[in-house]
Amino acid sequence: NNENGLPNGDEITQPDITMEGIDSRDVEVGDSIAYLLAFNAPAVFLVAGGSNENLQSCYKTLALYPHFSVRRVVAAGFHEVAKIYGEDLLVEIYEFLLKDNNLHVQKAIIPHLSATLTALFNFKSKEPNDDKILDVITALKEHEDDISKTRDWRSHAALMESWSELISILKPTDLHNHFALYLIRKLSQNVVLPVKRSIIKTLVTYMYQCRYLNHRHELIVNLTKCKFKTP
């Protein structure tokens, strides 16, 4: 066992979160308890296992908790829980988090986007449900659209660059139909240079690793027709 009392190789990282942007006066006692529960949820799942129905219900409640600080912690540590318990309930919770209307929660999802999706869609080599994948794809695009409407261009640029990792997670057809062509539209609409640069880097990655000539050809044709907005 390691120094934390866990079997070697099973140590988990704590969610990368701070209280930045959170006024302690806004966090009541009940909110503080919920915050601590959310922070320790990955460790509880590791010890208790994901099949505990009471634990599943509690985690869903935390993901929908009224105070954004709690939902933010759930979002920051969600990838750790997904590695332990990648079942359909977590896909539903992830959709809730992606569609959250609070920017702090939206930003907490971005750093671990690839790890989360890999865990959800490849859990124990289980064949993913196509309907569930489509639901998550829709939620991912809503998540991007929400962030694009804020002034936080740094988070938007980071999100666009993280989408390059989807090529190792999704089927080529899903990637092309739902993300590559979508990114070209976003490229023509966006005026922020760092965001445009991230979109182009992701598109180049898609084209470089694209296995289908017709997909690559369609991307090139659409890029040549793309009309860029200027600030």
C-alpha positions as CSV (number, residue, x, y, z in Angstrom):
1,N,0.0,0.0,0.0
2,N,1.1,3.6,-0.6
3,E,1.3,6.4,1.9
4,N,-2.4,7.2,1.5
5,G,-3.4,3.6,2.4
6,L,-4.4,2.7,-1.2
7,P,-3.1,-0.2,-3.2
8,N,-0.1,0.8,-5.3
9,G,-1.2,2.2,-8.7
10,D,-4.6,3.2,-7.4
11,E,-3.7,6.6,-6.1
12,I,-6.0,9.3,-7.5
13,T,-5.3,13.0,-8.0
14,Q,-7.4,15.6,-6.2
15,P,-9.5,17.9,-8.4
16,D,-7.5,20.9,-9.6
17,I,-9.7,23.6,-8.1
18,T,-9.4,26.7,-6.0
19,M,-11.9,29.1,-4.4
20,E,-11.1,31.8,-7.0
21,G,-14.2,33.8,-7.8
22,I,-16.1,32.4,-4.8
23,D,-17.0,34.7,-2.0
24,S,-16.8,32.7,1.3
25,R,-19.8,34.7,2.6
26,D,-21.9,33.2,-0.2
27,V,-21.2,29.7,0.9
28,E,-23.5,28.6,3.7
29,V,-22.8,25.7,6.1
30,G,-24.9,23.3,4.0
31,D,-23.0,24.4,0.9
32,S,-19.7,23.9,2.6
33,I,-20.6,20.3,3.4
34,A,-21.7,19.7,-0.1
35,Y,-18.5,21.2,-1.4
36,L,-16.4,18.8,0.7
37,L,-18.5,15.9,-0.4
38,A,-18.0,16.8,-4.0
39,F,-14.2,17.3,-3.5
40,N,-13.9,13.8,-1.9
41,A,-16.3,12.0,-4.3
42,P,-13.5,10.4,-6.4
43,A,-11.9,8.9,-3.3
44,V,-15.3,7.6,-2.1
45,F,-16.0,6.0,-5.4
46,L,-12.6,4.4,-5.4
47,V,-13.2,2.9,-1.9
48,A,-16.9,2.1,-2.1
49,G,-17.1,1.2,-5.8
50,G,-19.5,2.7,-8.4
51,S,-22.3,0.1,-8.0
52,N,-23.5,1.7,-4.7
53,E,-26.9,3.1,-5.6
54,N,-27.0,5.6,-2.7
55,L,-23.6,6.9,-3.8
56,Q,-24.7,7.3,-7.4
57,S,-27.8,9.2,-6.2
58,C,-25.7,11.5,-4.0
59,Y,-23.3,12.2,-6.8
60,K,-26.1,13.2,-9.2
61,T,-27.5,15.5,-6.5
62,L,-24.1,17.2,-6.1
63,A,-23.9,17.7,-9.9
64,L,-27.2,19.5,-9.8
65,Y,-26.5,21.4,-6.5
66,P,-27.9,25.0,-6.5
67,H,-24.5,26.6,-5.6
68,F,-22.1,26.8,-8.5
69,S,-19.1,26.1,-6.3
70,V,-20.2,22.6,-5.6
71,R,-21.0,21.9,-9.3
72,R,-17.6,23.3,-10.2
73,V,-15.9,20.8,-7.9
74,V,-17.9,18.0,-9.4
75,A,-16.9,19.1,-12.9
76,A,-13.2,19.4,-11.9
77,G,-13.0,15.9,-10.5
78,F,-15.5,14.2,-12.8
79,H,-12.7,12.5,-14.9
80,E,-11.5,10.6,-11.9
81,V,-15.0,9.2,-11.1
82,A,-15.4,8.3,-14.8
83,K,-12.3,6.2,-14.7
84,I,-13.7,4.2,-11.8
85,Y,-17.4,4.1,-12.8
86,G,-18.0,4.7,-16.5
87,E,-21.7,3.8,-16.6
88,D,-24.7,5.4,-18.3
89,L,-25.6,7.4,-15.2
90,L,-22.3,9.3,-15.5
91,V,-23.0,10.1,-19.1
92,E,-26.2,11.7,-18.0
93,I,-24.4,13.7,-15.2
94,Y,-21.8,14.8,-17.7
95,E,-24.4,16.2,-20.0
96,F,-25.8,18.2,-17.0
97,L,-22.3,19.6,-16.4
98,L,-21.7,20.4,-20.1
99,K,-25.0,22.3,-20.2
100,D,-24.4,24.2,-17.0
101,N,-24.9,27.9,-17.4
102,N,-22.2,29.0,-15.0
103,L,-18.8,29.8,-16.5
104,H,-16.8,28.5,-13.6
105,V,-18.4,25.1,-14.1
106,Q,-17.9,25.2,-17.8
107,K,-14.2,26.1,-17.4
108,A,-13.6,23.3,-14.9
109,I,-14.5,20.7,-17.6
110,I,-12.0,21.8,-20.2
111,P,-8.6,20.5,-18.8
112,H,-9.8,16.9,-18.5
113,L,-12.1,16.7,-21.5
114,S,-10.1,14.0,-23.3
115,A,-9.6,11.8,-20.2
116,T,-13.3,12.1,-19.3
117,L,-14.6,11.1,-22.8
118,T,-12.1,8.3,-23.1
119,A,-13.3,6.9,-19.8
120,L,-16.9,7.2,-20.6
121,F,-16.8,5.7,-24.1
122,N,-14.2,3.0,-23.5
123,F,-15.0,1.9,-20.0
124,K,-13.8,-1.8,-19.6
125,S,-13.8,-2.1,-23.4
126,K,-17.6,-1.9,-23.4
127,E,-19.1,-1.0,-26.7
128,P,-20.5,2.5,-26.4
129,N,-24.1,3.3,-27.0
130,D,-24.5,5.3,-30.2
131,D,-27.4,7.3,-28.9
132,K,-25.4,8.2,-25.7
133,I,-22.5,9.3,-27.8
134,L,-24.7,11.5,-30.0
135,D,-26.2,13.1,-26.8
136,V,-22.8,13.9,-25.5
137,I,-21.7,15.3,-28.8
138,T,-24.7,17.6,-28.8
139,A,-23.9,18.7,-25.2
140,L,-20.2,19.3,-26.2
141,K,-21.2,21.7,-28.9
142,E,-23.7,23.5,-26.6
143,H,-20.8,23.8,-24.1
144,E,-18.6,25.3,-26.7
145,D,-21.3,27.7,-27.9
146,D,-22.0,28.9,-24.4
147,I,-18.3,29.6,-23.8
148,S,-17.9,31.4,-27.1
149,K,-20.5,33.9,-26.1
150,T,-18.5,35.0,-23.0
151,R,-15.5,37.3,-22.9
152,D,-13.2,34.5,-21.7
153,W,-11.4,33.9,-25.0
154,R,-8.6,32.1,-23.2
155,S,-10.9,29.3,-22.1
156,H,-12.5,29.2,-25.5
157,A,-9.1,28.8,-27.2
158,A,-8.1,26.1,-24.7
159,L,-11.4,24.2,-25.5
160,M,-10.9,24.5,-29.2
161,E,-7.4,23.1,-28.9
162,S,-8.5,20.2,-26.7
163,W,-11.0,19.1,-29.4
164,S,-8.0,17.9,-31.4
165,E,-7.8,14.9,-29.0
166,L,-11.3,13.8,-30.0
167,I,-9.7,12.1,-33.0
168,S,-8.5,9.2,-30.8
169,I,-11.9,8.9,-29.1
170,L,-14.7,9.2,-31.7
171,K,-15.4,7.3,-34.9
172,P,-14.0,9.1,-38.0
173,T,-17.5,9.7,-39.4
174,D,-18.8,11.2,-36.1
175,L,-15.7,13.4,-35.9
176,H,-16.1,14.6,-39.4
177,N,-19.8,15.2,-39.4
178,H,-20.2,16.7,-36.0
179,F,-16.9,18.5,-35.3
180,A,-14.7,19.1,-38.3
181,L,-17.4,20.9,-40.4
182,Y,-18.7,22.6,-37.2
183,L,-15.2,24.0,-36.6
184,I,-15.0,25.5,-40.1
185,R,-18.2,27.4,-39.4
186,K,-16.8,28.6,-36.1
187,L,-13.6,29.7,-37.8
188,S,-15.6,31.9,-40.2
189,Q,-17.7,33.4,-37.4
190,N,-14.9,34.1,-34.8
191,V,-12.9,37.3,-34.7
192,V,-10.5,36.5,-31.8
193,L,-7.1,35.6,-33.1
194,P,-6.0,33.0,-30.4
195,V,-9.3,31.2,-30.8
196,K,-8.9,31.1,-34.6
197,R,-5.4,29.8,-34.2
198,S,-6.6,27.0,-31.9
199,I,-9.4,26.1,-34.3
200,I,-6.9,25.9,-37.2
201,K,-4.5,23.8,-35.2
202,T,-7.3,21.3,-34.5
203,L,-8.5,21.3,-38.1
204,V,-4.9,20.6,-39.3
205,T,-4.7,17.7,-36.8
206,Y,-8.0,16.3,-38.2
207,M,-6.8,16.5,-41.8
208,Y,-3.3,15.1,-41.0
209,Q,-4.8,12.0,-39.3
210,C,-7.9,11.7,-41.5
211,R,-8.2,8.2,-42.9
212,Y,-10.8,9.0,-45.5
213,L,-9.9,10.9,-48.7
214,N,-13.4,12.2,-49.2
215,H,-13.5,13.7,-45.7
216,R,-10.2,15.4,-46.3
217,H,-11.3,16.7,-49.6
218,E,-14.6,18.1,-48.2
219,L,-12.6,19.9,-45.4
220,I,-10.3,21.5,-47.9
221,V,-13.2,22.6,-50.2
222,N,-15.1,24.1,-47.2
223,L,-11.9,25.9,-46.0
224,T,-11.4,27.5,-49.4
225,K,-14.9,28.8,-49.3
226,C,-14.6,30.1,-45.7
227,K,-15.0,33.9,-45.4
228,F,-13.2,35.2,-42.3
229,K,-14.5,37.9,-40.1
230,T,-12.1,40.7,-39.0
231,P,-12.2,42.6,-35.7
